[in-house]
Amino acid sequence: MAEIALTLPFSINPYGSVATTTDQSKIWADRVRFVIGTNLRERILDPEFGTLVPSAFMETADVAQTVIEYEVESAFQSQLELLQFSSVDSSYDEYTNTTNVNIVYGLPNGEVTNTVVAVSYISGNNLSVEENI
């Protein structure tokens, strides 16, 4: 039996029900985003869940990239054991004021996929152009 999960972002399908998916790439990409997007100690009943990635964006771009890459790799070892971590690459774009993180990993079924997370910074009077999470 195939695994079924809610589609994210949360939505209602044309039939008025909560939208779901059986696409393993989508399900695992959402789980990766949950882990790296949750601040460590944010969940009271599971304080070890998450990473320091959300806090890294309070640092300079160079420090943030180093923290992000380390935390993503650590998260795969401790919280996403069913996935085969391959690589993480982060880059900062000064023009759009955005950090892009590309994570490559293998799914439990052996398929290799990637998840891209882009975060825009808001500073001073410079409004964010776009935010993709």
C-alpha positions in Angstrom: 0.0 0.0 0.0 1.4 3.4 -1.0 2.0 6.0 1.6 -0.5 8.9 1.6 0.3 12.4 3.0 -1.3 15.8 3.0 -0.1 18.0 0.2 1.7 21.1 1.3 1.0 23.9 1.2 -2.3 22.7 2.7 -5.2 22.9 0.2 -8.6 21.6 -0.6 -9.1 19.6 -3.8 -11.9 20.2 -6.3 -14.1 17.7 -4.4 -14.0 19.6 -1.2 -11.7 17.2 0.6 -8.2 17.8 2.0 -5.7 17.3 -0.9 -3.3 14.4 -0.5 -0.4 12.9 -2.4 1.3 9.6 -2.9 4.3 11.0 -4.7 7.3 9.9 -2.6 9.5 12.7 -3.8 7.0 15.3 -2.6 6.4 13.6 0.7 10.1 13.4 1.5 10.8 16.9 0.3 8.2 18.2 2.7 9.7 16.2 5.5 13.2 17.6 4.7 11.8 21.1 4.8 10.0 20.4 8.2 13.3 19.3 9.8 15.6 22.0 8.5 12.9 24.7 8.9 12.1 23.9 12.5 14.3 25.7 15.0 16.0 23.4 17.5 14.1 23.2 20.8 11.1 24.8 19.1 8.9 21.7 19.7 8.3 21.4 23.5 7.6 17.6 23.4 10.5 16.9 21.1 13.3 19.5 21.8 15.9 17.5 19.7 13.8 17.9 16.5 15.0 20.6 14.1 18.2 22.4 13.3 19.9 25.7 13.8 19.2 26.7 10.2 16.4 29.2 11.1 18.8 31.0 13.6 21.6 31.1 11.0 19.9 33.8 9.0 20.6 36.2 11.8 24.3 35.9 10.9 26.3 37.2 8.0 25.8 35.5 4.7 29.2 33.6 4.9 28.5 32.4 8.4 25.0 31.4 7.5 26.1 29.3 4.6 28.6 27.4 6.8 26.0 26.8 9.5 23.3 25.8 7.0 25.6 23.2 5.3 26.7 21.7 8.6 23.2 21.6 10.1 21.6 20.0 7.0 24.2 17.3 6.9 23.8 16.7 10.7 20.0 16.6 10.3 20.2 13.8 7.7 22.4 11.7 10.1 20.2 12.2 13.1 16.6 12.8 12.0 16.3 11.7 8.4 18.1 8.3 8.6 15.9 6.7 6.0 17.4 9.0 3.3 20.8 8.7 1.8 22.4 12.2 2.0 24.6 13.1 -1.0 25.3 16.8 -0.9 24.3 20.3 0.2 25.2 23.5 -1.5 24.2 27.0 -0.5 24.8 30.2 -2.3 23.9 33.9 -1.5 22.7 36.2 -4.3 23.4 39.8 -3.4 21.1 41.2 -6.1 17.9 39.4 -4.7 19.2 39.2 -1.1 18.4 35.5 -1.1 20.1 32.4 0.1 19.5 29.3 -2.0 20.1 25.8 -0.5 20.1 22.8 -2.8 20.1 19.4 -1.0 20.6 16.2 -2.9 19.7 12.9 -1.4 18.4 9.4 -2.1 14.9 8.2 -1.2 14.3 4.9 0.5 13.3 3.4 -2.8 16.7 4.3 -4.3 15.6 7.3 -6.4 17.9 10.3 -6.2 16.2 13.7 -5.8 16.8 17.1 -4.6 15.1 19.8 -2.5 15.7 23.5 -3.0 15.0 26.0 -0.3 15.3 29.7 -0.9 15.1 32.3 1.8 14.9 36.0 1.2 16.2 38.5 3.8 14.3 41.6 4.7 16.6 44.4 5.8 16.1 48.1 6.2 13.9 49.5 3.5 14.8 46.8 1.0 11.7 44.7 0.6 12.0 41.1 -0.2 11.4 40.2 -3.9 10.2 36.7 -3.4 10.1 34.0 -0.7 10.1 30.3 -1.6 9.9 27.9 1.3 
